[in-house]
């Protein structure tokens, strides 16, 4: 009996997943020859153990089964408010700051000290509140929006030299240097440029306080090791110091999936990767290696977060599954047989409409943020389609460039994420920035990609 087209398609997808897993594991093993001593150290660290990685891999079959169960639970137990499409609760005002492609990300800050938040994207900052006036940070250009890539992927605002003026931190194309541009305090022309790090690897680096010292660091990998780059507040123009926290591993410029959060509840931020998490030690004196805990969350998604999704007192993990394909899940923090921390997957969205209780599916979740968007005290997921991420070669690349927030709700049956569409003609790039842009007390959204630069003003009423 010949197989149906549907069966053949299903088998083809499974074969693709298996092939991707094989490639990932080959990458984990490392393509270059290593000495037996190096291999022994790496196997002891578990990061490069294919068997360990496979034992934690979430199979497509288990994802499908869990999705079906979630669907039934939603139909039977979700409150009417959860299903209601209430415009007042999910209203956003869209502002197209620019229709040019400068960067895969945009940030914010008060760059002219007028107490109004501005937007920064690549070589320019745009003065709030209407963002119509553009000012130069450095000499840059726009890029074609249908091929190639920008030389700028992330933009952040922060006062690096503590002079009271917000500076700009930029992370370039993966593997390229990071710079910070010193605010000239209202003077025109290019801002003084300083090298922060000579290279930033990973497609989801962060600029956040990992160490707990009150200052943000560039969290990334460099020369095959995970770590963070910090500036010296006493000498801010000097090159930043990169602190490696892992042994050498499969961490390369185009590795996907990275984040931070307190996984074990000890009050210290840990580092999250697609292959597990690294536990921050009690002291960072002497640059110790952080203890790795292996759990294969996904082949490689985007920004990752540790957050108590189900309200049981411990932090779970949230991540997209493949930045250039499909999947969004949260992983419940549970205890293993020996009391160790492990995780149980809960799919939020898969590769087919039937894998989400509301029939929502989109691909290329290459940027994500976690923030309480509606004032109910629970953090929501903000993400969308990374428009033209691989220039039309990814699954679902020609679908609408949507932007969503997934509203977290809890009931007696557990935690659920309810999708709320914000827009269908913008999407995300590699960075989603959240801040109160207009001072109304509500968190707003800033994104940039090959469609341009966008700000979405939150008009939702608080609970």
Residue pairs with C-beta under 8 A, 6 or more apart in sequence:
3 11
13 60
13 351
14 60
17 60
20 299
20 322
21 54
21 57
21 299
24 53
24 299
24 300
25 50
25 53
25 54
27 250
28 47
28 48
28 49
28 50
28 53
28 249
28 250
28 275
29 48
29 50
30 42
30 48
30 249
30 250
34 42
38 248
39 48
41 247
42 48
42 247
42 248
42 249
43 49
45 246
45 247
45 249
45 292
46 52
46 276
46 292
46 294
47 246
47 247
47 249
47 250
47 275
47 276
47 292
47 294
48 249
48 250
49 294
52 294
53 275
53 294
53 296
54 296
55 296
56 276
56 294
56 295
56 296
56 297
56 342
57 296
58 296
58 297
58 298
58 329
58 345
62 345
63 327
63 329
63 345
63 347
63 350
63 355
64 350
64 355
66 345
66 346
66 347
67 347
67 350
67 354
67 355
67 356
68 354
70 346
70 347
70 357
70 416
71 354
71 356
71 357
73 413
73 414
73 416
74 82
74 357
74 358
74 416
75 357
77 411
77 412
77 413
78 357
78 409
78 411
78 416
78 418
79 409
79 411
82 409
82 416
82 418
83 418
88 459
88 460
88 461
89 374
89 420
89 460
89 461
90 374
90 405
90 420
90 421
90 422
90 460
91 458
91 459
91 460
92 422
92 423
92 445
92 456
92 457
92 458
92 459
92 460
93 456
93 457
93 459
94 423
94 426
94 454
94 455
94 456
95 130
95 131
95 454
95 455
95 456
95 457
96 452
96 453
96 454
97 106
97 119
97 121
97 126
97 131
97 452
97 453
97 454
97 455
98 121
98 124
98 126
98 134
98 452
98 453
99 451
99 452
100 142
100 452
100 453
101 142
101 143
101 144
101 145
101 150
101 449
101 450
101 451
101 452
102 121
102 122
102 123
102 124
102 140
102 142
102 143
102 150
102 152
102 448
102 453
103 121
103 122
103 150
103 152
103 153
103 154
103 155
103 429
103 448
103 453
104 149
104 150
104 152
104 153
104 154
104 386
104 429
104 430
104 431
104 448
104 449
105 121
105 152
105 153
105 154
105 155
105 367
105 429
105 430
105 431
105 433
105 447
105 448
106 119
106 120
106 121
106 122
106 155
106 429
106 431
106 433
106 446
106 447
106 448
106 453
107 119
107 120
107 121
107 154
107 155
107 156
107 157
107 168
107 431
107 433
107 446
108 117
108 118
108 119
108 120
108 157
108 433
108 435
108 437
108 446
109 117
109 118
109 120
109 125
109 156
109 157
109 158
109 166
109 168
110 116
110 117
110 118
110 157
110 166
111 118
111 120
111 125
111 127
111 135
111 157
111 165
111 166
111 168
111 183
112 118
112 127
112 186
113 164
113 165
113 186
114 127
116 127
116 128
116 129
116 439
117 128
117 435
117 436
117 437
117 438
117 439
118 125
118 126
118 127
118 128
118 131
118 157
119 125
119 126
119 128
119 131
119 437
119 446
119 453
119 455
120 126
120 137
120 155
120 156
120 157
120 168
121 155
121 448
121 453
122 137
122 140
122 150
122 152
122 155
122 170
122 448
123 136
123 137
123 138
123 139
123 140
123 141
123 152
124 134
124 135
124 136
124 137
124 140
125 134
125 135
125 137
125 168
126 132
126 133
126 134
126 135
126 453
127 133
127 135
128 437
128 438
129 437
129 438
131 455
136 188
136 189
136 190
137 168
137 181
137 190
137 191
138 181
138 190
138 191
138 193
139 190
140 151
140 152
143 149
143 150
143 151
143 450
145 388
145 450
145 451
146 388
146 391
146 450
147 391
148 391
149 173
150 173
151 172
151 173
151 176
152 170
152 171
152 172
152 173
153 171
153 172
153 173
153 174
153 203
153 429
153 430
153 431
154 169
154 170
154 171
154 205
154 207
154 430
154 431
155 168
155 169
155 170
155 431
155 448
156 168
156 169
156 170
156 207
156 216
157 166
157 167
157 168
157 169
158 166
158 167
158 169
158 207
158 216
159 165
159 166
159 167
159 183
160 167
160 169
160 180
160 182
160 231
160 236
161 167
161 182
161 236
161 237
162 233
162 236
163 183
163 185
165 183
165 185
166 183
167 180
167 181
167 182
167 183
167 191
168 180
168 181
168 183
168 191
169 178
169 179
169 180
169 181
169 196
169 207
169 218
170 178
170 179
170 180
170 181
171 178
171 200
171 205
171 207
171 218
171 220
172 178
172 179
172 200
174 200
174 201
174 202
174 203
174 253
174 254
175 199
175 200
175 201
175 252
175 253
175 254
176 199
176 200
177 195
177 196
177 197
177 198
177 199
177 200
178 195
178 196
178 197
178 200
178 218
178 229
178 240
179 193
179 194
179 195
179 196
180 193
180 194
180 196
180 231
181 191
181 192
181 193
181 194
182 191
182 192
182 193
182 194
182 237
183 191
184 191
184 192
194 236
194 237
195 239
196 218
196 229
196 231
196 239
196 240
197 218
197 220
197 222
197 229
197 239
197 240
197 242
198 222
198 239
199 222
199 223
199 253
200 218
200 220
200 222
200 229
201 220
201 221
201 222
201 223
201 251
201 252
201 253
201 255
202 220
202 221
202 251
202 253
202 255
202 256
202 257
202 258
203 253
203 254
203 255
203 256
203 302
203 323
203 366
203 430
204 256
204 257
204 258
204 259
204 301
204 302
204 303
204 304
204 323
204 367
204 430
205 218
205 219
205 220
205 258
206 218
206 219
206 220
206 258
206 259
206 260
206 303
207 216
207 217
207 218
207 219
208 216
208 217
208 219
208 260
209 215
209 216
209 217
209 269
210 217
210 219
210 228
210 260
210 269
210 271
210 280
211 217
211 228
211 230
211 269
211 280
211 284
212 268
212 269
213 230
215 230
215 231
215 233
217 228
217 229
217 230
218 228
218 229
218 230
218 240
219 227
219 228
219 258
219 260
219 271
220 226
220 227
220 228
220 229
220 258
221 227
221 246
221 251
221 252
221 255
221 258
222 229
222 242
222 244
223 248
224 248
224 249
224 250
224 251
224 252
225 244
225 245
225 246
225 247
225 248
225 249
225 251
226 244
226 245
226 246
226 249
226 251
226 271
226 273
226 278
227 242
227 243
227 244
227 245
227 246
228 242
228 243
228 245
229 240
229 241
229 242
229 243
230 240
230 241
230 243
231 238
231 240
232 238
232 240
232 241
243 284
243 287
244 287
244 289
245 271
245 278
245 287
245 288
245 289
245 290
246 278
246 289
246 290
246 292
247 289
250 275
255 274
255 300
256 274
256 299
256 300
256 301
256 302
256 322
256 323
256 324
257 272
257 273
257 274
257 297
257 298
257 300
257 301
257 302
257 304
257 319
257 323
258 271
258 272
258 273
258 303
258 304
259 271
259 272
259 303
259 304
259 305
259 306
259 319
260 269
260 270
260 271
260 272
260 304
260 306
261 269
261 270
261 272
261 304
261 305
261 306
261 307
261 315
261 317
262 268
262 269
262 270
262 306
262 315
263 270
263 272
263 277
263 279
263 293
263 306
263 315
263 317
263 333
263 341
264 270
264 279
264 341
265 314
265 315
268 280
268 282
269 280
270 277
270 278
270 279
270 280
270 290
270 306
271 277
271 278
271 280
271 290
272 297
272 304
272 305
272 306
272 317
272 319
273 297
273 304
274 296
274 297
274 298
274 299
274 300
274 301
274 304
274 319
275 294
275 295
275 296
275 297
276 292
276 293
276 294
276 295
276 296
276 297
277 292
277 293
277 295
277 317
278 290
278 291
278 292
278 293
279 290
279 291
279 292
279 293
280 290
281 288
281 290
281 291
293 340
293 341
295 331
295 342
295 343
297 304
297 317
297 319
297 321
297 329
297 331
297 343
298 319
298 320
298 321
298 322
298 327
298 329
299 321
299 322
300 322
300 323
301 319
301 320
301 321
301 322
301 323
301 327
301 365
301 368
302 319
302 320
302 323
302 365
302 366
302 367
302 368
302 383
302 430
303 319
303 367
303 368
303 369
303 432
304 317
304 318
304 319
305 317
305 318
305 319
305 368
305 370
306 315
306 316
306 317
306 318
307 315
307 316
307 318
307 370
307 379
308 314
308 315
308 316
309 316
309 318
309 330
309 332
309 346
309 408
309 415
310 316
310 332
310 410
310 414
310 415
311 410
311 415
312 333
314 333
315 333
316 330
316 331
316 332
316 333
316 343
317 330
317 331
317 333
317 343
318 329
318 330
318 331
318 368
318 370
318 381
319 328
319 329
319 331
319 368
320 327
320 328
320 365
320 366
320 368
320 383
321 327
321 328
321 329
323 364
323 365
323 366
323 386
323 389
324 363
324 364
324 366
324 389
324 390
324 394
324 395
325 351
325 363
325 364
325 394
325 395
326 349
326 350
326 351
326 361
326 362
326 363
326 365
326 395
326 396
327 347
327 349
327 350
327 351
327 365
328 347
328 348
328 349
328 365
328 381
328 383
328 406
329 345
329 346
329 347
329 348
330 345
330 346
330 348
330 415
330 417
331 343
331 344
331 345
331 346
332 343
332 344
332 345
332 346
333 341
333 343
334 341
334 342
334 343
334 344
335 341
335 342
336 342
346 415
347 355
348 356
348 381
348 406
348 417
349 355
349 356
349 360
349 361
349 362
349 419
350 356
350 361
351 361
351 363
351 395
352 361
353 359
353 360
353 361
355 361
356 419
357 416
358 418
358 419
360 404
360 419
362 384
362 385
362 396
362 399
362 400
362 402
362 404
363 385
363 394
363 395
363 396
363 397
363 399
364 385
364 386
364 387
364 389
364 394
364 396
364 397
364 427
365 383
365 384
365 385
365 386
365 428
366 386
366 389
366 428
366 429
366 430
367 383
367 384
367 386
367 428
367 429
367 430
367 431
367 432
367 447
368 381
368 382
368 383
368 428
368 432
369 381
369 382
369 383
369 432
369 433
369 434
369 445
370 379
370 380
370 381
370 382
371 379
371 380
371 382
371 434
371 443
372 378
372 379
372 380
372 443
373 380
373 382
373 405
373 407
373 443
373 458
373 460
374 380
374 407
374 460
374 462
374 463
375 442
375 460
375 462
375 463
376 462
376 463
378 408
378 409
378 410
379 408
380 405
380 406
380 407
380 408
380 417
381 405
381 406
381 408
381 417
382 403
382 404
382 405
382 406
382 432
382 434
382 445
383 403
383 404
383 405
383 406
383 428
383 432
384 401
384 402
384 403
384 404
384 422
384 423
384 426
384 427
384 428
384 432
384 447
385 396
385 399
385 400
385 401
385 402
385 403
385 427
385 428
386 427
386 428
386 429
386 430
386 449
387 401
387 426
387 427
387 428
387 429
387 449
387 450
387 451
388 397
388 449
388 450
389 397
390 397
392 398
400 424
400 425
401 424
401 425
401 426
401 427
401 449
401 451
402 421
402 423
402 424
402 427
403 421
403 422
403 423
403 424
403 426
403 427
403 428
403 445
403 447
403 456
404 419
404 420
404 421
404 422
405 419
405 420
405 422
406 417
406 418
406 419
406 420
407 417
407 418
407 419
407 420
408 415
408 416
408 417
409 415
409 416
409 417
409 418
410 416
422 445
422 456
423 454
423 456
425 451
426 447
426 449
426 451
426 452
426 454
427 447
427 449
427 451
428 447
428 449
429 447
429 448
429 449
429 450
431 447
431 448
432 445
432 446
432 447
433 445
433 446
433 447
434 443
434 444
434 445
434 446
435 443
435 444
435 446
436 442
436 443
436 444
437 444
437 446
437 455
437 457
438 444
438 457
442 457
442 458
442 459
442 460
442 462
443 458
444 455
444 456
444 457
444 458
445 454
445 455
445 456
445 458
446 453
446 454
446 455
446 456
447 453
447 454
447 456
448 454
